[in-house]
């Protein structure tokens, strides 16, 4: 039963994602969408503002954004506000921004420019050499510099047995003493 719910929700989300841009494209032009900064570079965070919307929330879509932008009321002035990031892989140029605001569609434009394009990736693209703590040096060497290569010998075995025997005698003596005092 749970997988059926997940499947239906995933299908509804997919249908919304595929149909929403088409609905925004054919809606009437009802106002402006402001994007700040208006000329961001790829990888830059932007803020969208939609004034005089009849709804309390909306979603903005653009091919320039990493994902759809959820807009909500920032104050009692009726302005919807939301933030997103411009995709790092987007090419320079003008991109339409569309917001469905009640029964009207609001449109705006974001102009992406190449200046300031990030030269490095925002997240690691290869394993990070983070070390291995105190064992890194031992693990890195083939010969095991400083590490024991062969198993413990007879001397180690005898030492372990002697220490175990001493511990057993100490426990036995303590047990005898506590019984002679009458305490358990």
C-alpha atoms as an extended CHARMM CRD file, in Angstrom:
* protein
*
       184  EXT
         1         1  UNK       CA              0.0000000000        0.0000000000        0.0000000000  PROA      1               0.0000000000
         2         2  UNK       CA              2.8590000000        2.3930000000        0.8370000000  PROA      2               0.0000000000
         3         3  UNK       CA              4.5430000000        1.9050000000       -2.5200000000  PROA      3               0.0000000000
         4         4  UNK       CA              1.2720000000        2.7190000000       -4.2820000000  PROA      4               0.0000000000
         5         5  UNK       CA              1.1110000000        6.0830000000       -2.4790000000  PROA      5               0.0000000000
         6         6  UNK       CA              4.7290000000        6.8190000000       -3.3710000000  PROA      6               0.0000000000
         7         7  UNK       CA              4.0910000000        5.9130000000       -7.0080000000  PROA      7               0.0000000000
         8         8  UNK       CA              0.9940000000        8.1310000000       -7.1930000000  PROA      8               0.0000000000
         9         9  UNK       CA              2.7760000000       11.0630000000       -5.5300000000  PROA      9               0.0000000000
        10        10  UNK       CA              5.7740000000       10.6960000000       -7.8440000000  PROA      10              0.0000000000
        11        11  UNK       CA              3.4540000000       10.5760000000      -10.8610000000  PROA      11              0.0000000000
        12        12  UNK       CA              1.5950000000       13.6950000000       -9.7090000000  PROA      12              0.0000000000
        13        13  UNK       CA              4.8730000000       15.5490000000       -9.1320000000  PROA      13              0.0000000000
        14        14  UNK       CA              6.1280000000       14.5380000000      -12.5800000000  PROA      14              0.0000000000
        15        15  UNK       CA              2.8770000000       15.6240000000      -14.2440000000  PROA      15              0.0000000000
        16        16  UNK       CA              3.0280000000       18.9600000000      -12.4260000000  PROA      16              0.0000000000
        17        17  UNK       CA              6.6380000000       19.5020000000      -13.4540000000  PROA      17              0.0000000000
        18        18  UNK       CA              5.9100000000       18.6900000000      -17.0950000000  PROA      18              0.0000000000
        19        19  UNK       CA              2.6170000000       20.5790000000      -17.3720000000  PROA      19              0.0000000000
        20        20  UNK       CA              3.4380000000       23.6560000000      -15.2830000000  PROA      20              0.0000000000
        21        21  UNK       CA              5.8110000000       25.3200000000      -17.7900000000  PROA      21              0.0000000000
        22        22  UNK       CA              3.2220000000       24.8780000000      -20.5650000000  PROA      22              0.0000000000
        23        23  UNK       CA              0.5150000000       26.4470000000      -18.3840000000  PROA      23              0.0000000000
        24        24  UNK       CA              2.7510000000       29.4150000000      -17.6160000000  PROA      24              0.0000000000
        25        25  UNK       CA              3.6320000000       29.8830000000      -21.2700000000  PROA      25              0.0000000000
        26        26  UNK       CA              0.0390000000       30.2880000000      -22.4350000000  PROA      26              0.0000000000
        27        27  UNK       CA             -1.2110000000       32.4410000000      -19.5230000000  PROA      27              0.0000000000
        28        28  UNK       CA             -1.8310000000       36.1400000000      -20.0420000000  PROA      28              0.0000000000
        29        29  UNK       CA              0.8790000000       38.6000000000      -19.1050000000  PROA      29              0.0000000000
        30        30  UNK       CA             -0.2430000000       40.1110000000      -15.8070000000  PROA      30              0.0000000000
        31        31  UNK       CA              2.7460000000       41.9010000000      -14.2930000000  PROA      31              0.0000000000
        32        32  UNK       CA              6.4530000000       41.9570000000      -13.6460000000  PROA      32              0.0000000000
        33        33  UNK       CA              8.8820000000       39.7240000000      -11.8220000000  PROA      33              0.0000000000
        34        34  UNK       CA             12.0040000000       41.4210000000      -10.5420000000  PROA      34              0.0000000000
        35        35  UNK       CA             15.2310000000       39.4730000000      -10.1970000000  PROA      35              0.0000000000
        36        36  UNK       CA             18.1070000000       40.7890000000       -8.1020000000  PROA      36              0.0000000000
        37        37  UNK       CA             20.8460000000       40.9480000000       -9.2390000000  PROA      37              0.0000000000
        38        38  UNK       CA             19.4170000000       41.3180000000      -12.7230000000  PROA      38              0.0000000000
        39        39  UNK       CA             22.6770000000       40.2670000000      -14.4560000000  PROA      39              0.0000000000
        40        40  UNK       CA             24.0800000000       37.4080000000      -12.3310000000  PROA      40              0.0000000000
        41        41  UNK       CA             26.9060000000       35.0950000000      -13.2480000000  PROA      41              0.0000000000
        42        42  UNK       CA             26.4040000000       31.3150000000      -13.3110000000  PROA      42              0.0000000000
        43        43  UNK       CA             26.4070000000       29.9030000000       -9.7790000000  PROA      43              0.0000000000
        44        44  UNK       CA             25.1410000000       33.1820000000       -8.2410000000  PROA      44              0.0000000000
        45        45  UNK       CA             22.2590000000       33.3320000000       -5.7230000000  PROA      45              0.0000000000
        46        46  UNK       CA             19.3460000000       35.5000000000       -6.8490000000  PROA      46              0.0000000000
        47        47  UNK       CA             16.2280000000       36.9000000000       -5.1500000000  PROA      47              0.0000000000
        48        48  UNK       CA             12.8810000000       37.1180000000       -6.9480000000  PROA      48              0.0000000000
        49        49  UNK       CA             10.1070000000       39.5800000000       -6.0300000000  PROA      49              0.0000000000
        50        50  UNK       CA              6.5390000000       39.5270000000       -7.3630000000  PROA      50              0.0000000000
        51        51  UNK       CA              4.3570000000       42.4740000000       -6.2610000000  PROA      51              0.0000000000
        52        52  UNK       CA              0.5580000000       42.5600000000       -5.9540000000  PROA      52              0.0000000000
        53        53  UNK       CA             -0.0500000000       38.8340000000       -6.1940000000  PROA      53              0.0000000000
        54        54  UNK       CA             -3.4950000000       37.5890000000       -5.1920000000  PROA      54              0.0000000000
        55        55  UNK       CA             -2.0110000000       34.4040000000       -3.7040000000  PROA      55              0.0000000000
        56        56  UNK       CA              0.0940000000       33.8940000000       -0.5600000000  PROA      56              0.0000000000
        57        57  UNK       CA              2.4980000000       31.4900000000       -2.2920000000  PROA      57              0.0000000000
        58        58  UNK       CA              3.6310000000       30.8540000000       -5.8630000000  PROA      58              0.0000000000
        59        59  UNK       CA              6.3200000000       29.0460000000       -7.8400000000  PROA      59              0.0000000000
        60        60  UNK       CA              8.7030000000       30.6980000000      -10.3000000000  PROA      60              0.0000000000
        61        61  UNK       CA             10.2450000000       28.6970000000      -13.1390000000  PROA      61              0.0000000000
        62        62  UNK       CA             13.1490000000       29.4660000000      -15.4380000000  PROA      62              0.0000000000
        63        63  UNK       CA             15.6680000000       27.4310000000      -17.3900000000  PROA      63              0.0000000000
        64        64  UNK       CA             18.3760000000       29.5150000000      -15.7110000000  PROA      64              0.0000000000
        65        65  UNK       CA             17.5710000000       28.2950000000      -12.1640000000  PROA      65              0.0000000000
        66        66  UNK       CA             18.8220000000       25.0960000000      -10.5460000000  PROA      66              0.0000000000
        67        67  UNK       CA             15.2580000000       24.3420000000       -9.4220000000  PROA      67              0.0000000000
        68        68  UNK       CA             11.8300000000       25.9200000000       -9.2610000000  PROA      68              0.0000000000
        69        69  UNK       CA             11.6570000000       28.8360000000       -6.8170000000  PROA      69              0.0000000000
        70        70  UNK       CA              9.0710000000       28.7780000000       -4.0400000000  PROA      70              0.0000000000
        71        71  UNK       CA              7.7770000000       32.2770000000       -3.3740000000  PROA      71              0.0000000000
        72        72  UNK       CA              5.9600000000       33.3570000000       -0.2150000000  PROA      72              0.0000000000
        73        73  UNK       CA              4.8330000000       36.5520000000        1.4650000000  PROA      73              0.0000000000
        74        74  UNK       CA              7.7670000000       38.3210000000        3.0940000000  PROA      74              0.0000000000
        75        75  UNK       CA              5.6800000000       41.0200000000        4.7930000000  PROA      75              0.0000000000
        76        76  UNK       CA              2.1570000000       42.3990000000        4.8140000000  PROA      76              0.0000000000
        77        77  UNK       CA              2.7720000000       44.4080000000        1.6270000000  PROA      77              0.0000000000
        78        78  UNK       CA              1.6110000000       41.6210000000       -0.7040000000  PROA      78              0.0000000000
        79        79  UNK       CA              5.0460000000       41.0440000000       -2.2690000000  PROA      79              0.0000000000
        80        80  UNK       CA              6.0490000000       37.4270000000       -2.8060000000  PROA      80              0.0000000000
        81        81  UNK       CA              9.7590000000       36.7540000000       -2.3120000000  PROA      81              0.0000000000
        82        82  UNK       CA             11.9680000000       33.7150000000       -2.9620000000  PROA      82              0.0000000000
        83        83  UNK       CA             15.5890000000       32.7730000000       -3.6360000000  PROA      83              0.0000000000
        84        84  UNK       CA             17.3590000000       30.4300000000       -5.9990000000  PROA      84              0.0000000000
        85        85  UNK       CA             20.7290000000       29.8400000000       -7.5860000000  PROA      85              0.0000000000
        86        86  UNK       CA             21.6040000000       30.2400000000      -11.2520000000  PROA      86              0.0000000000
        87        87  UNK       CA             22.8120000000       26.9410000000      -12.6900000000  PROA      87              0.0000000000
        88        88  UNK       CA             26.5980000000       26.8110000000      -13.0470000000  PROA      88              0.0000000000
        89        89  UNK       CA             26.2600000000       25.1550000000      -16.4570000000  PROA      89              0.0000000000
        90        90  UNK       CA             23.9540000000       27.8110000000      -17.9640000000  PROA      90              0.0000000000
        91        91  UNK       CA             25.1920000000       29.7730000000      -20.9930000000  PROA      91              0.0000000000
        92        92  UNK       CA             25.2360000000       33.5690000000      -21.0840000000  PROA      92              0.0000000000
        93        93  UNK       CA             22.0160000000       35.1290000000      -22.3620000000  PROA      93              0.0000000000
        94        94  UNK       CA             18.4830000000       36.1910000000      -21.4550000000  PROA      94              0.0000000000
        95        95  UNK       CA             16.1270000000       33.6750000000      -19.8280000000  PROA      95              0.0000000000
        96        96  UNK       CA             12.4130000000       34.0480000000      -19.1780000000  PROA      96              0.0000000000
        97        97  UNK       CA             11.1350000000       33.8400000000      -15.6060000000  PROA      97              0.0000000000
        98        98  UNK       CA              7.4910000000       32.8720000000      -15.2480000000  PROA      98              0.0000000000
        99        99  UNK       CA              5.3100000000       32.9390000000      -12.1220000000  PROA      99              0.0000000000
       100       100  UNK       CA              1.7140000000       31.7380000000      -11.9140000000  PROA      100             0.0000000000
       101       101  UNK       CA              0.0450000000       34.2080000000       -9.5480000000  PROA      101             0.0000000000
       102       102  UNK       CA             -3.5700000000       33.1660000000       -9.0550000000  PROA      102             0.0000000000
       103       103  UNK       CA             -5.2330000000       33.2140000000      -12.4600000000  PROA      103             0.0000000000
       104       104  UNK       CA             -2.5640000000       35.4890000000      -13.9370000000  PROA      104             0.0000000000
       105       105  UNK       CA              0.9510000000       34.7720000000      -15.0680000000  PROA      105             0.0000000000
       106       106  UNK       CA              3.7420000000       37.1730000000      -14.2250000000  PROA      106             0.0000000000
       107       107  UNK       CA              6.7800000000       37.3510000000      -16.4530000000  PROA      107             0.0000000000
       108       108  UNK       CA             10.2800000000       38.6630000000      -16.0820000000  PROA      108             0.0000000000
       109       109  UNK       CA             13.7330000000       38.2130000000      -17.5330000000  PROA      109             0.0000000000
       110       110  UNK       CA             17.0620000000       37.2750000000      -16.0670000000  PROA      110             0.0000000000
       111       111  UNK       CA             20.1960000000       38.0110000000      -18.0820000000  PROA      111             0.0000000000
       112       112  UNK       CA             23.0890000000       35.7150000000      -17.2530000000  PROA      112             0.0000000000
       113       113  UNK       CA             26.5840000000       36.9130000000      -18.1190000000  PROA      113             0.0000000000
       114       114  UNK       CA             29.8870000000       35.0210000000      -18.2850000000  PROA      114             0.0000000000
       115       115  UNK       CA             31.9500000000       37.3700000000      -16.1260000000  PROA      115             0.0000000000
       116       116  UNK       CA             32.7270000000       35.7650000000      -12.8180000000  PROA      116             0.0000000000
       117       117  UNK       CA             31.9160000000       32.2200000000      -13.9250000000  PROA      117             0.0000000000
       118       118  UNK       CA             33.1670000000       29.9100000000      -11.1480000000  PROA      118             0.0000000000
       119       119  UNK       CA             36.4060000000       28.2320000000      -12.1530000000  PROA      119             0.0000000000
       120       120  UNK       CA             36.0060000000       25.4060000000       -9.6390000000  PROA      120             0.0000000000
       121       121  UNK       CA             33.1370000000       23.1030000000       -8.8430000000  PROA      121             0.0000000000
       122       122  UNK       CA             30.8550000000       24.0020000000       -5.9550000000  PROA      122             0.0000000000
       123       123  UNK       CA             31.2110000000       20.4980000000       -4.5550000000  PROA      123             0.0000000000
       124       124  UNK       CA             33.9790000000       17.8670000000       -4.7370000000  PROA      124             0.0000000000
       125       125  UNK       CA             34.1350000000       15.8500000000       -7.9310000000  PROA      125             0.0000000000
       126       126  UNK       CA             36.8130000000       13.4220000000       -6.7670000000  PROA      126             0.0000000000
       127       127  UNK       CA             37.6800000000       11.7110000000       -3.5020000000  PROA      127             0.0000000000
       128       128  UNK       CA             39.1210000000       14.0860000000       -0.9550000000  PROA      128             0.0000000000
       129       129  UNK       CA             42.5250000000       13.2200000000        0.5520000000  PROA      129             0.0000000000
       130       130  UNK       CA             41.3720000000       13.5750000000        4.1520000000  PROA      130             0.0000000000
       131       131  UNK       CA             44.0330000000       11.4170000000        5.7840000000  PROA      131             0.0000000000
       132       132  UNK       CA             43.4670000000        8.4360000000        8.0190000000  PROA      132             0.0000000000
       133       133  UNK       CA             44.3470000000        9.6060000000       11.4790000000  PROA      133             0.0000000000
       134       134  UNK       CA             47.1620000000        7.8260000000       13.2630000000  PROA      134             0.0000000000
       135       135  UNK       CA             46.9710000000        4.7630000000       11.0210000000  PROA      135             0.0000000000
       136       136  UNK       CA             47.4660000000        6.5990000000        7.7280000000  PROA      136             0.0000000000
       137       137  UNK       CA             51.2330000000        6.3160000000        7.8400000000  PROA      137             0.0000000000
       138       138  UNK       CA             51.0830000000        2.5990000000        8.6030000000  PROA      138             0.0000000000
       139       139  UNK       CA             48.4820000000        1.8540000000        5.9530000000  PROA      139             0.0000000000
       140       140  UNK       CA             50.3280000000        3.8280000000        3.2750000000  PROA      140             0.0000000000
       141       141  UNK       CA             53.5740000000        1.8910000000        3.4350000000  PROA      141             0.0000000000
       142       142  UNK       CA             53.9790000000       -1.4920000000        1.7880000000  PROA      142             0.0000000000
       143       143  UNK       CA             56.5670000000       -2.7570000000        4.2460000000  PROA      143             0.0000000000
       144       144  UNK       CA             54.5630000000       -1.5970000000        7.2690000000  PROA      144             0.0000000000
       145       145  UNK       CA             57.2060000000        0.7770000000        8.6290000000  PROA      145             0.0000000000
       146       146  UNK       CA             56.6910000000        0.6960000000       12.3740000000  PROA      146             0.0000000000
       147       147  UNK       CA             53.9350000000       -1.9110000000       12.1130000000  PROA      147             0.0000000000
       148       148  UNK       CA             54.2310000000       -5.5130000000       13.2230000000  PROA      148             0.0000000000
       149       149  UNK       CA             54.6010000000       -7.7760000000       10.2210000000  PROA      149             0.0000000000
       150       150  UNK       CA             54.7600000000      -11.1810000000       11.9430000000  PROA      150             0.0000000000
       151       151  UNK       CA             52.4280000000      -12.6850000000       14.5490000000  PROA      151             0.0000000000
       152       152  UNK       CA             53.1950000000      -12.6310000000       18.2940000000  PROA      152             0.0000000000
       153       153  UNK       CA             55.7970000000      -15.2380000000       19.2790000000  PROA      153             0.0000000000
       154       154  UNK       CA             56.2160000000      -17.5680000000       22.2500000000  PROA      154             0.0000000000
       155       155  UNK       CA             57.4710000000      -14.7450000000       24.5220000000  PROA      155             0.0000000000
       156       156  UNK       CA             54.2460000000      -12.8000000000       24.0210000000  PROA      156             0.0000000000
       157       157  UNK       CA             52.1490000000      -15.9060000000       24.6710000000  PROA      157             0.0000000000
       158       158  UNK       CA             53.9840000000      -16.6680000000       27.9490000000  PROA      158             0.0000000000
       159       159  UNK       CA             53.6760000000      -13.0290000000       29.0910000000  PROA      159             0.0000000000
       160       160  UNK       CA             49.9190000000      -13.0760000000       28.4180000000  PROA      160             0.0000000000
       161       161  UNK       CA             49.4530000000      -16.3180000000       30.3160000000  PROA      161             0.0000000000
       162       162  UNK       CA             51.4400000000      -15.0290000000       33.3400000000  PROA      162             0.0000000000
       163       163  UNK       CA             49.3820000000      -11.8150000000       33.4650000000  PROA      163             0.0000000000
       164       164  UNK       CA             46.1210000000      -13.8030000000       33.2220000000  PROA      164             0.0000000000
       165       165  UNK       CA             47.2810000000      -16.0750000000       36.0600000000  PROA      165             0.0000000000
       166       166  UNK       CA             48.1380000000      -13.0950000000       38.2970000000  PROA      166             0.0000000000
       167       167  UNK       CA             44.7130000000      -11.5830000000       37.6130000000  PROA      167             0.0000000000
       168       168  UNK       CA             43.0050000000      -14.8960000000       38.4960000000  PROA      168             0.0000000000
       169       169  UNK       CA             44.9420000000      -15.1550000000       41.7920000000  PROA      169             0.0000000000
       170       170  UNK       CA             44.0580000000      -11.5410000000       42.6860000000  PROA      170             0.0000000000
       171       171  UNK       CA             40.3350000000      -12.1960000000       42.1000000000  PROA      171             0.0000000000
       172       172  UNK       CA             40.4740000000      -15.4120000000       44.1410000000  PROA      172             0.0000000000
       173       173  UNK       CA             42.2460000000      -13.6820000000       47.0780000000  PROA      173             0.0000000000
       174       174  UNK       CA             39.7360000000      -10.8380000000       47.0730000000  PROA      174             0.0000000000
       175       175  UNK       CA             36.8880000000      -13.3290000000       47.0640000000  PROA      175             0.0000000000
       176       176  UNK       CA             38.3860000000      -15.2300000000       50.0500000000  PROA      176             0.0000000000
       177       177  UNK       CA             38.8870000000      -11.9880000000       52.0040000000  PROA      177             0.0000000000
       178       178  UNK       CA             35.3220000000      -10.7930000000       51.4540000000  PROA      178             0.0000000000
       179       179  UNK       CA             33.9250000000      -14.1790000000       52.6150000000  PROA      179             0.0000000000
       180       180  UNK       CA             36.0590000000      -14.1850000000       55.7540000000  PROA      180             0.0000000000
       181       181  UNK       CA             34.6920000000      -10.7270000000       56.6890000000  PROA      181             0.0000000000
       182       182  UNK       CA             31.1410000000      -11.8650000000       56.0790000000  PROA      182             0.0000000000
       183       183  UNK       CA             30.4180000000       -9.5300000000       53.2000000000  PROA      183             0.0000000000
       184       184  UNK       CA             29.4910000000      -10.5630000000       49.7380000000  PROA      184             0.0000000000
